[in-house]
Every structure is written in C-alpha cells, then in structure tokens.
C-alpha cells in the first residue's frame, strides 16, 4: 500500500475535516521534530521525566522531585498495565481501572497538569496514553471536564474521547502506521493521531 492509497483520516470539528495524505503529514513532523523511544519497564525514574522534558514537557526540578515522591504509586499502576496495552483495541481490552490509578498518582502536584503527566507517561505506554497537551485538549474540548474536575477523572475522560476518534479512524490509522513502518518509522496509532490533530489544529 502506498501513501496515496491510504484512505483519508476524518477529524472532528464544526465541519468534519478529512486529511487526504496522512502519511505525508506525519513524515513532515518526523523530519522536523526529534522523537526518542521510551522505556516500557514498570520502573519510573528521573530519566523518564528528563526524556519527557526533551520532548517539550518543561517539568521543573521541583516538579520532578514532587513526582518522584509518588514513584511507588506510579510504578504499582504501571505494573498493572501491559507494555503492549493499546487504545486501538476494543474498549473492553483497555485497562481503564489501572490507567485511572496511574493518572490519580499525579493528582495535586503543584505545577503538574494533564499535559505534563501524559507527556511523562506516553513513552512508558506509547500505544495507550496520548499526550494531552493544550493543542489536543482544545481539540477534545467538548469532553474536557476542566481543571476543576478530579485529576484522574479528567484525564481518563479525555483519553476516552481520544479513543472515539481513534476508533472512527482505526483502519486508516493502521494503514498509516504500516506505511510509516515501511519508511523506517515506528509509531503507534496513538502517536500518529496526535500528530494529525496537531496538523489540523495548527491550520484551523
């Protein structure tokens, strides 16, 4: 399958947006952004937070220290989630309960919101956890309970909303991922969708 034969990706909006050449969009980001593979081990260390910072998380030294104080709870939740767990499967296969526990472990840390938490966690479970930065949250705004909601509840609702887009485009995203693999790029469907949302939002 060539990139030209990959069906368009359908994104939400006031008027449904179709991205005709999703492969080209993703490749353009890969050429300009640096992507580093994470470590799927159930351990959670300062190195994982430093990796997130290299990806733009901007987690301060004080925030790193505060997060690592929750290390035991974070690692306990990670151990309950298989490294290959994917948001691209059936809803019943997604480990929602341990995922909520993982998000809850980041609750009430001063300066650490959903964006920083998911940027730190995405490399640990790249097929499951999207990076819910301001761009992606704006895209999912209809399902965002806002910062007044309990941290884990808000993050989990956003992931469920993200999954609805992934499910609608599952076949296409799989085809995009396969074509990217043939070009030497190893990305999950979650990461592919993230980059496509970024593209759509930046052109809106």
Backbone torsions as a table, in degrees:
resi	resn	phi	psi	omega
1	UNK	NA	125.7	176.6
2	UNK	-89.3	165.7	-179.9
3	UNK	-61.0	-30.1	-179.6
4	UNK	-69.2	-23.6	-178.7
5	UNK	-93.6	-1.1	175.3
6	UNK	-75.3	127.2	-178.7
7	UNK	-62.0	158.9	178.4
8	UNK	-68.4	154.2	175.5
9	UNK	-94.5	133.9	-178.2
10	UNK	-102.1	119.8	180.0
11	UNK	-113.8	154.9	-177.9
12	UNK	-77.5	167.5	179.3
13	UNK	158.6	179.8	177.1
14	UNK	-56.5	-37.9	172.8
15	UNK	-128.1	127.9	-175.2
16	UNK	-54.9	131.1	-177.0
17	UNK	-104.5	132.8	176.0
18	UNK	-113.8	128.5	175.0
19	UNK	-97.6	112.3	-171.1
20	UNK	-74.4	-33.7	-178.0
21	UNK	-126.8	74.4	-176.0
22	UNK	-61.7	-34.7	-179.8
23	UNK	-61.0	-47.3	-179.5
24	UNK	-62.7	-38.3	179.0
25	UNK	-61.7	-48.0	-178.2
26	UNK	-65.2	-43.9	-179.3
27	UNK	-60.4	-36.8	179.9
28	UNK	-62.6	-36.8	176.2
29	UNK	-70.1	-40.3	-178.8
30	UNK	-64.1	-27.8	179.8
31	UNK	-77.0	-22.7	-176.1
32	UNK	-111.1	-19.1	-179.8
33	UNK	-108.9	150.4	177.1
34	UNK	-96.9	125.9	179.2
35	UNK	-117.7	130.0	178.5
36	UNK	-118.0	136.8	178.1
37	UNK	-71.2	143.1	178.2
38	UNK	-92.4	-176.9	179.9
39	UNK	-112.5	116.4	-175.4
40	UNK	-79.4	0.1	179.2
41	UNK	-58.2	150.7	-178.5
42	UNK	-71.9	-3.9	175.8
43	UNK	-73.2	153.8	177.5
44	UNK	-137.0	113.2	-170.1
45	UNK	-129.6	175.5	179.1
46	UNK	-58.3	-34.1	179.5
47	UNK	-59.5	-33.8	178.7
48	UNK	-67.1	-36.0	179.2
49	UNK	-74.9	-35.1	175.8
50	UNK	-65.5	-36.8	176.6
51	UNK	-63.0	-43.0	177.9
52	UNK	-60.5	-38.3	179.0
53	UNK	-65.8	-35.8	177.3
54	UNK	-66.8	-20.5	175.9
55	UNK	-93.6	6.8	174.8
56	UNK	100.7	14.7	-176.6
57	UNK	-71.9	-30.6	178.6
58	UNK	58.6	48.1	176.9
59	UNK	-87.6	121.7	-175.9
60	UNK	-74.1	168.2	178.4
61	UNK	-61.0	-40.8	179.0
62	UNK	-65.3	-39.0	179.1
63	UNK	-69.1	-38.0	176.1
64	UNK	-59.1	-46.6	179.9
65	UNK	-60.9	-42.0	-179.1
66	UNK	-67.2	-39.8	178.0
67	UNK	-64.2	-42.9	-177.9
68	UNK	-67.4	-18.8	172.4
69	UNK	-67.5	-21.2	177.1
70	UNK	-95.9	11.6	-172.1
71	UNK	-55.1	-41.5	-177.3
72	UNK	-62.2	-43.3	179.8
73	UNK	-68.3	-38.8	178.8
74	UNK	-63.7	-46.2	-178.9
75	UNK	-67.8	-34.6	177.8
76	UNK	-62.9	-42.4	178.6
77	UNK	-69.3	-38.9	178.8
78	UNK	-63.1	-38.4	179.2
79	UNK	-63.6	-24.8	-179.6
80	UNK	-85.3	-2.9	-178.8
81	UNK	-118.2	118.1	-179.6
82	UNK	-61.3	141.5	179.9
83	UNK	-55.7	-30.1	-177.8
84	UNK	-91.6	4.5	179.4
85	UNK	-53.4	135.9	-172.9
86	UNK	-133.2	142.8	174.7
87	UNK	-79.5	-9.7	-177.0
88	UNK	-83.5	-6.1	179.0
89	UNK	-88.3	-170.8	177.3
90	UNK	-64.0	151.4	-178.6
91	UNK	-58.3	-33.4	-179.2
92	UNK	-70.6	-16.2	-179.7
93	UNK	-91.3	-9.5	-179.8
94	UNK	-79.9	129.1	-178.2
95	UNK	-78.1	72.0	-173.2
96	UNK	-61.6	-40.8	-175.9
97	UNK	-65.8	-53.1	177.0
98	UNK	-66.0	-27.5	177.1
99	UNK	-66.8	-40.6	175.7
100	UNK	-63.0	-41.2	178.2
101	UNK	-62.5	-37.4	178.5
102	UNK	-64.1	-45.1	177.9
103	UNK	-66.0	-40.1	-179.8
104	UNK	-59.3	-29.6	-179.2
105	UNK	-65.3	-17.2	179.6
106	UNK	-99.3	3.0	-175.0
107	UNK	-68.1	144.3	171.5
108	UNK	61.7	30.0	171.5
109	UNK	-95.2	118.7	-175.5
110	UNK	-56.1	126.8	177.4
111	UNK	84.9	-5.3	-177.7
112	UNK	-110.4	109.3	178.1
113	UNK	-105.4	-167.0	-178.0
114	UNK	-60.9	-37.4	-178.1
115	UNK	-62.3	-52.0	-177.9
116	UNK	-65.3	-39.4	179.9
117	UNK	-62.5	-47.8	-176.7
118	UNK	-74.0	-27.6	174.3
119	UNK	-68.1	-32.9	176.8
120	UNK	-74.2	-33.1	-174.7
121	UNK	-90.0	-25.4	-177.7
122	UNK	-53.7	-45.9	-179.6
123	UNK	-65.3	-21.1	179.2
124	UNK	-76.3	-34.9	179.0
125	UNK	-139.2	71.7	-170.0
126	UNK	-66.9	-20.8	178.8
127	UNK	-89.1	-6.6	-173.8
128	UNK	-113.7	-41.3	-169.7
129	UNK	-108.2	112.9	175.4
130	UNK	-77.1	159.5	176.2
131	UNK	-89.5	105.9	-172.2
132	UNK	-90.9	64.6	178.1
133	UNK	-78.1	-176.0	-174.8
134	UNK	-63.1	-33.3	-179.9
135	UNK	-66.8	-47.4	-179.4
136	UNK	-68.8	-39.4	178.6
137	UNK	-64.6	-36.0	176.4
138	UNK	-63.9	-39.2	177.5
139	UNK	-63.8	-35.9	-178.4
140	UNK	-96.2	18.6	-168.5
141	UNK	-57.8	-30.6	179.9
142	UNK	-62.7	-22.6	-177.9
143	UNK	-113.6	14.0	-179.2
144	UNK	-93.8	117.3	-179.8
145	UNK	-74.1	-12.7	177.1
146	UNK	87.3	167.5	-174.7
147	UNK	-66.3	-13.7	178.5
148	UNK	-77.7	-16.1	179.2
149	UNK	-77.0	154.6	174.0
150	UNK	-52.9	137.9	-171.6
151	UNK	-54.0	-53.9	-177.1
152	UNK	-64.0	-37.0	178.9
153	UNK	-64.0	-44.2	179.7
154	UNK	-63.7	-48.2	-178.7
155	UNK	-61.4	-42.7	-178.0
156	UNK	-66.6	-39.5	178.2
157	UNK	-62.7	-38.8	178.2
158	UNK	-66.1	-38.8	178.0
159	UNK	-65.5	-40.8	177.5
160	UNK	-61.9	-41.2	178.1
161	UNK	-64.2	-42.6	177.8
162	UNK	-59.3	-40.3	-178.8
163	UNK	-63.1	-32.8	-179.6
164	UNK	-62.2	-37.8	176.1
165	UNK	-70.0	-39.6	179.3
166	UNK	-63.6	-42.6	180.0
167	UNK	-63.6	-40.5	-178.5
168	UNK	-64.1	-29.1	-177.3
169	UNK	-112.7	19.3	-170.2
170	UNK	-55.4	-48.6	-177.5
171	UNK	-62.8	-44.4	-179.7
172	UNK	-65.5	-44.3	-179.5
173	UNK	-63.1	-36.4	176.3
174	UNK	-64.0	-41.0	178.9
175	UNK	-65.9	-40.2	177.3
176	UNK	-62.5	-44.5	-180.0
177	UNK	-61.0	-42.6	179.7
178	UNK	-63.3	-43.4	-179.9
179	UNK	-65.4	-40.3	176.9
180	UNK	-62.6	-38.1	177.5
181	UNK	-61.1	-38.9	177.7
182	UNK	-65.9	-23.1	178.0
183	UNK	-94.0	5.6	175.7
184	UNK	91.9	14.1	-179.5
185	UNK	-111.9	126.4	-178.6
186	UNK	-108.1	95.4	-180.0
187	UNK	-124.3	147.7	174.9
188	UNK	-82.8	165.4	176.1
189	UNK	-59.6	-35.5	179.1
190	UNK	-61.9	-45.0	-179.3
191	UNK	-69.3	-37.6	177.8
192	UNK	-60.9	-47.5	-179.2
193	UNK	-63.0	-38.5	177.7
194	UNK	-56.1	-47.3	-178.4
195	UNK	-68.1	-34.6	178.2
196	UNK	-69.8	-37.5	175.7
197	UNK	-63.9	-42.9	177.0
198	UNK	-57.4	-44.0	-178.9
199	UNK	-62.9	-45.0	-178.4
200	UNK	-66.0	-41.5	-178.3
201	UNK	-69.9	-35.2	-178.7
202	UNK	-72.1	-22.4	-179.8
203	UNK	-98.4	-2.5	-177.5
204	UNK	-72.4	NA	NA
